[in-house]
Amino acid sequence: MPVYNPILPPQAITQILIVSNPNKEPVRLNYKLSYYLSGEQINESGEIDNGFPSSIDLI
């Protein structure tokens, strides 16, 4: 269990996704979040369909 400190905020959660897109089609991401804030459950969902590069050159 992580250490609790009432003075410092918790660390951010980071997730890295690796997407294979050999056909170079537009990438859309559907997401669903569920978390508790002040004892109340928060549910959020949506779609991100812009902001992804059409191609990425890896070095």
LUMLUMDREN-2810 file (N, C-alpha, C; in Angstrom, 1 decimal):
<atoms>
<atom><aa>M</aa><ch>A</ch><at>N</at><xx>0.8</xx><yy>-1.2</yy><zz>0.0</zz></atom>
<atom><aa>M</aa><ch>A</ch><at>CA</at><xx>0.0</xx><yy>0.0</yy><zz>0.0</zz></atom>
<atom><aa>M</aa><ch>A</ch><at>C</at><xx>0.9</xx><yy>1.2</yy><zz>0.0</zz></atom>
<atom><aa>P</aa><ch>A</ch><at>N</at><xx>0.6</xx><yy>2.3</yy><zz>-0.8</zz></atom>
<atom><aa>P</aa><ch>A</ch><at>CA</at><xx>1.4</xx><yy>3.5</yy><zz>-0.9</zz></atom>
<atom><aa>P</aa><ch>A</ch><at>C</at><xx>1.4</xx><yy>4.2</yy><zz>0.5</zz></atom>
<atom><aa>V</aa><ch>A</ch><at>N</at><xx>2.4</xx><yy>5.0</yy><zz>0.7</zz></atom>
<atom><aa>V</aa><ch>A</ch><at>CA</at><xx>2.5</xx><yy>5.8</yy><zz>1.9</zz></atom>
<atom><aa>V</aa><ch>A</ch><at>C</at><xx>1.6</xx><yy>6.9</yy><zz>1.8</zz></atom>
<atom><aa>Y</aa><ch>A</ch><at>N</at><xx>0.8</xx><yy>7.2</yy><zz>2.9</zz></atom>
<atom><aa>Y</aa><ch>A</ch><at>CA</at><xx>-0.1</xx><yy>8.3</yy><zz>2.9</zz></atom>
<atom><aa>Y</aa><ch>A</ch><at>C</at><xx>0.5</xx><yy>9.5</yy><zz>3.6</zz></atom>
<atom><aa>N</aa><ch>A</ch><at>N</at><xx>0.4</xx><yy>10.7</yy><zz>2.9</zz></atom>
<atom><aa>N</aa><ch>A</ch><at>CA</at><xx>0.9</xx><yy>11.9</yy><zz>3.5</zz></atom>
<atom><aa>N</aa><ch>A</ch><at>C</at><xx>-0.2</xx><yy>13.0</yy><zz>3.3</zz></atom>
<atom><aa>P</aa><ch>A</ch><at>N</at><xx>-0.8</xx><yy>13.5</yy><zz>4.4</zz></atom>
<atom><aa>P</aa><ch>A</ch><at>CA</at><xx>-1.9</xx><yy>14.5</yy><zz>4.3</zz></atom>
<atom><aa>P</aa><ch>A</ch><at>C</at><xx>-1.5</xx><yy>15.8</yy><zz>3.7</zz></atom>
<atom><aa>I</aa><ch>A</ch><at>N</at><xx>-0.2</xx><yy>16.1</yy><zz>3.7</zz></atom>
<atom><aa>I</aa><ch>A</ch><at>CA</at><xx>0.3</xx><yy>17.4</yy><zz>3.2</zz></atom>
<atom><aa>I</aa><ch>A</ch><at>C</at><xx>0.6</xx><yy>17.4</yy><zz>1.7</zz></atom>
<atom><aa>L</aa><ch>A</ch><at>N</at><xx>1.3</xx><yy>16.3</yy><zz>1.3</zz></atom>
<atom><aa>L</aa><ch>A</ch><at>CA</at><xx>1.7</xx><yy>16.2</yy><zz>-0.2</zz></atom>
<atom><aa>L</aa><ch>A</ch><at>C</at><xx>0.6</xx><yy>15.6</yy><zz>-1.0</zz></atom>
<atom><aa>P</aa><ch>A</ch><at>N</at><xx>0.3</xx><yy>16.1</yy><zz>-2.2</zz></atom>
<atom><aa>P</aa><ch>A</ch><at>CA</at><xx>-0.7</xx><yy>15.4</yy><zz>-3.0</zz></atom>
<atom><aa>P</aa><ch>A</ch><at>C</at><xx>-0.2</xx><yy>14.0</yy><zz>-3.5</zz></atom>
<atom><aa>P</aa><ch>A</ch><at>N</at><xx>-1.1</xx><yy>13.1</yy><zz>-3.9</zz></atom>
<atom><aa>P</aa><ch>A</ch><at>CA</at><xx>-0.7</xx><yy>11.8</yy><zz>-4.4</zz></atom>
<atom><aa>P</aa><ch>A</ch><at>C</at><xx>0.0</xx><yy>12.0</yy><zz>-5.8</zz></atom>
<atom><aa>Q</aa><ch>A</ch><at>N</at><xx>0.8</xx><yy>11.1</yy><zz>-6.1</zz></atom>
<atom><aa>Q</aa><ch>A</ch><at>CA</at><xx>1.5</xx><yy>11.1</yy><zz>-7.4</zz></atom>
<atom><aa>Q</aa><ch>A</ch><at>C</at><xx>0.5</xx><yy>10.9</yy><zz>-8.5</zz></atom>
<atom><aa>A</aa><ch>A</ch><at>N</at><xx>0.8</xx><yy>11.4</yy><zz>-9.7</zz></atom>
<atom><aa>A</aa><ch>A</ch><at>CA</at><xx>-0.1</xx><yy>11.2</yy><zz>-10.8</zz></atom>
<atom><aa>A</aa><ch>A</ch><at>C</at><xx>0.1</xx><yy>9.8</yy><zz>-11.3</zz></atom>
<atom><aa>I</aa><ch>A</ch><at>N</at><xx>-1.0</xx><yy>9.3</yy><zz>-12.0</zz></atom>
<atom><aa>I</aa><ch>A</ch><at>CA</at><xx>-0.9</xx><yy>8.0</yy><zz>-12.6</zz></atom>
<atom><aa>I</aa><ch>A</ch><at>C</at><xx>-0.7</xx><yy>8.2</yy><zz>-14.1</zz></atom>
<atom><aa>T</aa><ch>A</ch><at>N</at><xx>0.3</xx><yy>7.4</yy><zz>-14.6</zz></atom>
<atom><aa>T</aa><ch>A</ch><at>CA</at><xx>0.7</xx><yy>7.5</yy><zz>-16.0</zz></atom>
<atom><aa>T</aa><ch>A</ch><at>C</at><xx>0.5</xx><yy>6.2</yy><zz>-16.6</zz></atom>
<atom><aa>Q</aa><ch>A</ch><at>N</at><xx>-0.1</xx><yy>6.1</yy><zz>-17.8</zz></atom>
<atom><aa>Q</aa><ch>A</ch><at>CA</at><xx>-0.2</xx><yy>4.9</yy><zz>-18.5</zz></atom>
<atom><aa>Q</aa><ch>A</ch><at>C</at><xx>0.3</xx><yy>5.1</yy><zz>-20.0</zz></atom>
<atom><aa>I</aa><ch>A</ch><at>N</at><xx>1.1</xx><yy>4.2</yy><zz>-20.5</zz></atom>
<atom><aa>I</aa><ch>A</ch><at>CA</at><xx>1.6</xx><yy>4.3</yy><zz>-21.8</zz></atom>
<atom><aa>I</aa><ch>A</ch><at>C</at><xx>1.0</xx><yy>3.2</yy><zz>-22.7</zz></atom>
<atom><aa>L</aa><ch>A</ch><at>N</at><xx>0.4</xx><yy>3.6</yy><zz>-23.8</zz></atom>
<atom><aa>L</aa><ch>A</ch><at>CA</at><xx>-0.2</xx><yy>2.7</yy><zz>-24.7</zz></atom>
<atom><aa>L</aa><ch>A</ch><at>C</at><xx>0.6</xx><yy>2.6</yy><zz>-26.0</zz></atom>
<atom><aa>I</aa><ch>A</ch><at>N</at><xx>0.9</xx><yy>1.5</yy><zz>-26.5</zz></atom>
<atom><aa>I</aa><ch>A</ch><at>CA</at><xx>1.6</xx><yy>1.3</yy><zz>-27.8</zz></atom>
<atom><aa>I</aa><ch>A</ch><at>C</at><xx>0.6</xx><yy>0.8</yy><zz>-28.8</zz></atom>
<atom><aa>V</aa><ch>A</ch><at>N</at><xx>0.4</xx><yy>1.5</yy><zz>-29.8</zz></atom>
<atom><aa>V</aa><ch>A</ch><at>CA</at><xx>-0.7</xx><yy>1.2</yy><zz>-30.8</zz></atom>
<atom><aa>V</aa><ch>A</ch><at>C</at><xx>0.0</xx><yy>0.8</yy><zz>-32.1</zz></atom>
<atom><aa>S</aa><ch>A</ch><at>N</at><xx>-0.4</xx><yy>-0.3</yy><zz>-32.7</zz></atom>
<atom><aa>S</aa><ch>A</ch><at>CA</at><xx>0.1</xx><yy>-0.7</yy><zz>-34.0</zz></atom>
<atom><aa>S</aa><ch>A</ch><at>C</at><xx>-0.9</xx><yy>-0.3</yy><zz>-35.0</zz></atom>
<atom><aa>N</aa><ch>A</ch><at>N</at><xx>-0.5</xx><yy>0.5</yy><zz>-36.0</zz></atom>
<atom><aa>N</aa><ch>A</ch><at>CA</at><xx>-1.5</xx><yy>1.0</yy><zz>-37.0</zz></atom>
<atom><aa>N</aa><ch>A</ch><at>C</at><xx>-0.9</xx><yy>0.9</yy><zz>-38.4</zz></atom>
<atom><aa>P</aa><ch>A</ch><at>N</at><xx>-0.7</xx><yy>-0.4</yy><zz>-38.9</zz></atom>
<atom><aa>P</aa><ch>A</ch><at>CA</at><xx>0.0</xx><yy>-0.6</yy><zz>-40.2</zz></atom>
<atom><aa>P</aa><ch>A</ch><at>C</at><xx>-0.8</xx><yy>0.0</yy><zz>-41.4</zz></atom>
<atom><aa>N</aa><ch>A</ch><at>N</at><xx>-2.1</xx><yy>0.2</yy><zz>-41.3</zz></atom>
<atom><aa>N</aa><ch>A</ch><at>CA</at><xx>-2.8</xx><yy>0.7</yy><zz>-42.4</zz></atom>
<atom><aa>N</aa><ch>A</ch><at>C</at><xx>-2.9</xx><yy>2.2</yy><zz>-42.4</zz></atom>
<atom><aa>K</aa><ch>A</ch><at>N</at><xx>-2.3</xx><yy>2.9</yy><zz>-41.3</zz></atom>
<atom><aa>K</aa><ch>A</ch><at>CA</at><xx>-2.3</xx><yy>4.3</yy><zz>-41.2</zz></atom>
<atom><aa>K</aa><ch>A</ch><at>C</at><xx>-3.7</xx><yy>4.9</yy><zz>-41.2</zz></atom>
<atom><aa>E</aa><ch>A</ch><at>N</at><xx>-4.7</xx><yy>4.2</yy><zz>-40.6</zz></atom>
<atom><aa>E</aa><ch>A</ch><at>CA</at><xx>-6.0</xx><yy>4.7</yy><zz>-40.5</zz></atom>
<atom><aa>E</aa><ch>A</ch><at>C</at><xx>-6.1</xx><yy>5.7</yy><zz>-39.3</zz></atom>
<atom><aa>P</aa><ch>A</ch><at>N</at><xx>-7.0</xx><yy>6.6</yy><zz>-39.3</zz></atom>
<atom><aa>P</aa><ch>A</ch><at>CA</at><xx>-7.2</xx><yy>7.5</yy><zz>-38.1</zz></atom>
<atom><aa>P</aa><ch>A</ch><at>C</at><xx>-7.4</xx><yy>6.7</yy><zz>-36.8</zz></atom>
<atom><aa>V</aa><ch>A</ch><at>N</at><xx>-6.7</xx><yy>7.1</yy><zz>-35.8</zz></atom>
<atom><aa>V</aa><ch>A</ch><at>CA</at><xx>-6.8</xx><yy>6.4</yy><zz>-34.5</zz></atom>
<atom><aa>V</aa><ch>A</ch><at>C</at><xx>-7.8</xx><yy>7.1</yy><zz>-33.6</zz></atom>
<atom><aa>R</aa><ch>A</ch><at>N</at><xx>-8.7</xx><yy>6.3</yy><zz>-33.0</zz></atom>
<atom><aa>R</aa><ch>A</ch><at>CA</at><xx>-9.7</xx><yy>6.9</yy><zz>-32.0</zz></atom>
<atom><aa>R</aa><ch>A</ch><at>C</at><xx>-9.5</xx><yy>6.1</yy><zz>-30.7</zz></atom>
<atom><aa>L</aa><ch>A</ch><at>N</at><xx>-9.6</xx><yy>6.8</yy><zz>-29.6</zz></atom>
<atom><aa>L</aa><ch>A</ch><at>CA</at><xx>-9.4</xx><yy>6.2</yy><zz>-28.3</zz></atom>
<atom><aa>L</aa><ch>A</ch><at>C</at><xx>-10.7</xx><yy>6.4</yy><zz>-27.5</zz></atom>
<atom><aa>N</aa><ch>A</ch><at>N</at><xx>-11.3</xx><yy>5.3</yy><zz>-27.1</zz></atom>
<atom><aa>N</aa><ch>A</ch><at>CA</at><xx>-12.4</xx><yy>5.3</yy><zz>-26.2</zz></atom>
<atom><aa>N</aa><ch>A</ch><at>C</at><xx>-11.9</xx><yy>5.1</yy><zz>-24.8</zz></atom>
<atom><aa>Y</aa><ch>A</ch><at>N</at><xx>-12.3</xx><yy>5.9</yy><zz>-23.8</zz></atom>
<atom><aa>Y</aa><ch>A</ch><at>CA</at><xx>-11.9</xx><yy>5.7</yy><zz>-22.5</zz></atom>
<atom><aa>Y</aa><ch>A</ch><at>C</at><xx>-13.0</xx><yy>5.7</yy><zz>-21.5</zz></atom>
<atom><aa>K</aa><ch>A</ch><at>N</at><xx>-12.8</xx><yy>5.0</yy><zz>-20.3</zz></atom>
<atom><aa>K</aa><ch>A</ch><at>CA</at><xx>-13.7</xx><yy>5.0</yy><zz>-19.3</zz></atom>
<atom><aa>K</aa><ch>A</ch><at>C</at><xx>-12.9</xx><yy>5.0</yy><zz>-17.9</zz></atom>
<atom><aa>L</aa><ch>A</ch><at>N</at><xx>-13.2</xx><yy>6.0</yy><zz>-17.1</zz></atom>
<atom><aa>L</aa><ch>A</ch><at>CA</at><xx>-12.6</xx><yy>6.2</yy><zz>-15.8</zz></atom>
<atom><aa>L</aa><ch>A</ch><at>C</at><xx>-13.6</xx><yy>6.1</yy><zz>-14.7</zz></atom>
<atom><aa>S</aa><ch>A</ch><at>N</at><xx>-13.2</xx><yy>5.4</yy><zz>-13.7</zz></atom>
<atom><aa>S</aa><ch>A</ch><at>CA</at><xx>-14.0</xx><yy>5.3</yy><zz>-12.5</zz></atom>
<atom><aa>S</aa><ch>A</ch><at>C</at><xx>-13.1</xx><yy>5.5</yy><zz>-11.3</zz></atom>
<atom><aa>Y</aa><ch>A</ch><at>N</at><xx>-13.4</xx><yy>6.5</yy><zz>-10.4</zz></atom>
<atom><aa>Y</aa><ch>A</ch><at>CA</at><xx>-12.6</xx><yy>6.7</yy><zz>-9.2</zz></atom>
<atom><aa>Y</aa><ch>A</ch><at>C</at><xx>-13.4</xx><yy>7.3</yy><zz>-8.1</zz></atom>
<atom><aa>Y</aa><ch>A</ch><at>N</at><xx>-12.9</xx><yy>7.4</yy><zz>-7.0</zz></atom>
<atom><aa>Y</aa><ch>A</ch><at>CA</at><xx>-13.5</xx><yy>8.0</yy><zz>-5.8</zz></atom>
<atom><aa>Y</aa><ch>A</ch><at>C</at><xx>-12.9</xx><yy>9.3</yy><zz>-5.5</zz></atom>
<atom><aa>L</aa><ch>A</ch><at>N</at><xx>-13.8</xx><yy>10.3</yy><zz>-5.2</zz></atom>
<atom><aa>L</aa><ch>A</ch><at>CA</at><xx>-13.3</xx><yy>11.7</yy><zz>-4.8</zz></atom>
<atom><aa>L</aa><ch>A</ch><at>C</at><xx>-14.2</xx><yy>12.1</yy><zz>-3.6</zz></atom>
<atom><aa>S</aa><ch>A</ch><at>N</at><xx>-13.5</xx><yy>12.3</yy><zz>-2.5</zz></atom>
<atom><aa>S</aa><ch>A</ch><at>CA</at><xx>-14.2</xx><yy>12.6</yy><zz>-1.2</zz></atom>
<atom><aa>S</aa><ch>A</ch><at>C</at><xx>-15.3</xx><yy>11.6</yy><zz>-0.9</zz></atom>
<atom><aa>G</aa><ch>A</ch><at>N</at><xx>-15.1</xx><yy>10.4</yy><zz>-1.1</zz></atom>
<atom><aa>G</aa><ch>A</ch><at>CA</at><xx>-16.0</xx><yy>9.3</yy><zz>-0.8</zz></atom>
<atom><aa>G</aa><ch>A</ch><at>C</at><xx>-17.1</xx><yy>9.1</yy><zz>-1.8</zz></atom>
<atom><aa>E</aa><ch>A</ch><at>N</at><xx>-17.1</xx><yy>9.9</yy><zz>-2.9</zz></atom>
<atom><aa>E</aa><ch>A</ch><at>CA</at><xx>-18.2</xx><yy>9.8</yy><zz>-3.9</zz></atom>
<atom><aa>E</aa><ch>A</ch><at>C</at><xx>-17.5</xx><yy>9.2</yy><zz>-5.2</zz></atom>
<atom><aa>Q</aa><ch>A</ch><at>N</at><xx>-18.2</xx><yy>8.2</yy><zz>-5.8</zz></atom>
<atom><aa>Q</aa><ch>A</ch><at>CA</at><xx>-17.7</xx><yy>7.5</yy><zz>-7.0</zz></atom>
<atom><aa>Q</aa><ch>A</ch><at>C</at><xx>-18.0</xx><yy>8.4</yy><zz>-8.2</zz></atom>
<atom><aa>I</aa><ch>A</ch><at>N</at><xx>-17.0</xx><yy>8.6</yy><zz>-9.0</zz></atom>
<atom><aa>I</aa><ch>A</ch><at>CA</at><xx>-17.0</xx><yy>9.4</yy><zz>-10.2</zz></atom>
<atom><aa>I</aa><ch>A</ch><at>C</at><xx>-16.8</xx><yy>8.5</yy><zz>-11.4</zz></atom>
<atom><aa>N</aa><ch>A</ch><at>N</at><xx>-17.7</xx><yy>8.5</yy><zz>-12.4</zz></atom>
<atom><aa>N</aa><ch>A</ch><at>CA</at><xx>-17.6</xx><yy>7.8</yy><zz>-13.6</zz></atom>
<atom><aa>N</aa><ch>A</ch><at>C</at><xx>-17.5</xx><yy>8.7</yy><zz>-14.8</zz></atom>
<atom><aa>E</aa><ch>A</ch><at>N</at><xx>-16.6</xx><yy>8.5</yy><zz>-15.6</zz></atom>
<atom><aa>E</aa><ch>A</ch><at>CA</at><xx>-16.4</xx><yy>9.4</yy><zz>-16.8</zz></atom>
<atom><aa>E</aa><ch>A</ch><at>C</at><xx>-16.0</xx><yy>8.5</yy><zz>-18.0</zz></atom>
<atom><aa>S</aa><ch>A</ch><at>N</at><xx>-16.5</xx><yy>8.9</yy><zz>-19.1</zz></atom>
<atom><aa>S</aa><ch>A</ch><at>CA</at><xx>-16.2</xx><yy>8.1</yy><zz>-20.3</zz></atom>
<atom><aa>S</aa><ch>A</ch><at>C</at><xx>-16.2</xx><yy>9.1</yy><zz>-21.5</zz></atom>
<atom><aa>G</aa><ch>A</ch><at>N</at><xx>-15.5</xx><yy>8.8</yy><zz>-22.5</zz></atom>
<atom><aa>G</aa><ch>A</ch><at>CA</at><xx>-15.5</xx><yy>9.7</yy><zz>-23.7</zz></atom>
<atom><aa>G</aa><ch>A</ch><at>C</at><xx>-14.6</xx><yy>9.1</yy><zz>-24.8</zz></atom>
<atom><aa>E</aa><ch>A</ch><at>N</at><xx>-14.4</xx><yy>9.9</yy><zz>-25.8</zz></atom>
<atom><aa>E</aa><ch>A</ch><at>CA</at><xx>-13.7</xx><yy>9.4</yy><zz>-27.0</zz></atom>
<atom><aa>E</aa><ch>A</ch><at>C</at><xx>-12.7</xx><yy>10.5</yy><zz>-27.4</zz></atom>
<atom><aa>I</aa><ch>A</ch><at>N</at><xx>-11.5</xx><yy>10.1</yy><zz>-27.8</zz></atom>
<atom><aa>I</aa><ch>A</ch><at>CA</at><xx>-10.5</xx><yy>11.1</yy><zz>-28.3</zz></atom>
<atom><aa>I</aa><ch>A</ch><at>C</at><xx>-10.3</xx><yy>10.6</yy><zz>-29.7</zz></atom>
<atom><aa>D</aa><ch>A</ch><at>N</at><xx>-10.6</xx><yy>11.5</yy><zz>-30.7</zz></atom>
<atom><aa>D</aa><ch>A</ch><at>CA</at><xx>-10.4</xx><yy>11.1</yy><zz>-32.1</zz></atom>
<atom><aa>D</aa><ch>A</ch><at>C</at><xx>-9.5</xx><yy>12.1</yy><zz>-32.8</zz></atom>
<atom><aa>N</aa><ch>A</ch><at>N</at><xx>-8.9</xx><yy>13.0</yy><zz>-32.1</zz></atom>
<atom><aa>N</aa><ch>A</ch><at>CA</at><xx>-7.9</xx><yy>13.9</yy><zz>-32.8</zz></atom>
<atom><aa>N</aa><ch>A</ch><at>C</at><xx>-6.7</xx><yy>14.0</yy><zz>-31.8</zz></atom>
<atom><aa>G</aa><ch>A</ch><at>N</at><xx>-5.7</xx><yy>14.6</yy><zz>-32.3</zz></atom>
<atom><aa>G</aa><ch>A</ch><at>CA</at><xx>-4.5</xx><yy>14.8</yy><zz>-31.5</zz></atom>
<atom><aa>G</aa><ch>A</ch><at>C</at><xx>-3.5</xx><yy>13.6</yy><zz>-31.6</zz></atom>
<atom><aa>F</aa><ch>A</ch><at>N</at><xx>-3.8</xx><yy>12.6</yy><zz>-32.4</zz></atom>
<atom><aa>F</aa><ch>A</ch><at>CA</at><xx>-2.9</xx><yy>11.5</yy><zz>-32.6</zz></atom>
<atom><aa>F</aa><ch>A</ch><at>C</at><xx>-2.2</xx><yy>11.8</yy><zz>-33.9</zz></atom>
<atom><aa>P</aa><ch>A</ch><at>N</at><xx>-0.9</xx><yy>11.6</yy><zz>-34.0</zz></atom>
<atom><aa>P</aa><ch>A</ch><at>CA</at><xx>-0.2</xx><yy>11.8</yy><zz>-35.3</zz></atom>
<atom><aa>P</aa><ch>A</ch><at>C</at><xx>-0.6</xx><yy>10.7</yy><zz>-36.2</zz></atom>
<atom><aa>S</aa><ch>A</ch><at>N</at><xx>-0.7</xx><yy>11.0</yy><zz>-37.5</zz></atom>
<atom><aa>S</aa><ch>A</ch><at>CA</at><xx>-1.0</xx><yy>10.0</yy><zz>-38.5</zz></atom>
<atom><aa>S</aa><ch>A</ch><at>C</at><xx>0.1</xx><yy>9.0</yy><zz>-38.7</zz></atom>
<atom><aa>S</aa><ch>A</ch><at>N</at><xx>1.3</xx><yy>9.4</yy><zz>-38.5</zz></atom>
<atom><aa>S</aa><ch>A</ch><at>CA</at><xx>2.4</xx><yy>8.5</yy><zz>-38.6</zz></atom>
<atom><aa>S</aa><ch>A</ch><at>C</at><xx>3.6</xx><yy>9.0</yy><zz>-37.7</zz></atom>
<atom><aa>I</aa><ch>A</ch><at>N</at><xx>4.3</xx><yy>8.1</yy><zz>-37.2</zz></atom>
<atom><aa>I</aa><ch>A</ch><at>CA</at><xx>5.4</xx><yy>8.4</yy><zz>-36.3</zz></atom>
<atom><aa>I</aa><ch>A</ch><at>C</at><xx>6.7</xx><yy>7.7</yy><zz>-36.9</zz></atom>
<atom><aa>D</aa><ch>A</ch><at>N</at><xx>7.7</xx><yy>8.5</yy><zz>-37.1</zz></atom>
<atom><aa>D</aa><ch>A</ch><at>CA</at><xx>9.0</xx><yy>7.9</yy><zz>-37.5</zz></atom>
<atom><aa>D</aa><ch>A</ch><at>C</at><xx>9.8</xx><yy>7.6</yy><zz>-36.3</zz></atom>
<atom><aa>L</aa><ch>A</ch><at>N</at><xx>10.2</xx><yy>6.4</yy><zz>-36.1</zz></atom>
<atom><aa>L</aa><ch>A</ch><at>CA</at><xx>11.0</xx><yy>6.0</yy><zz>-34.9</zz></atom>
<atom><aa>L</aa><ch>A</ch><at>C</at><xx>12.4</xx><yy>6.0</yy><zz>-35.3</zz></atom>
<atom><aa>I</aa><ch>A</ch><at>N</at><xx>13.3</xx><yy>6.5</yy><zz>-34.5</zz></atom>
<atom><aa>I</aa><ch>A</ch><at>CA</at><xx>14.7</xx><yy>6.5</yy><zz>-34.7</zz></atom>
<atom><aa>I</aa><ch>A</ch><at>C</at><xx>15.4</xx><yy>5.3</yy><zz>-34.1</zz></atom>
</atoms>
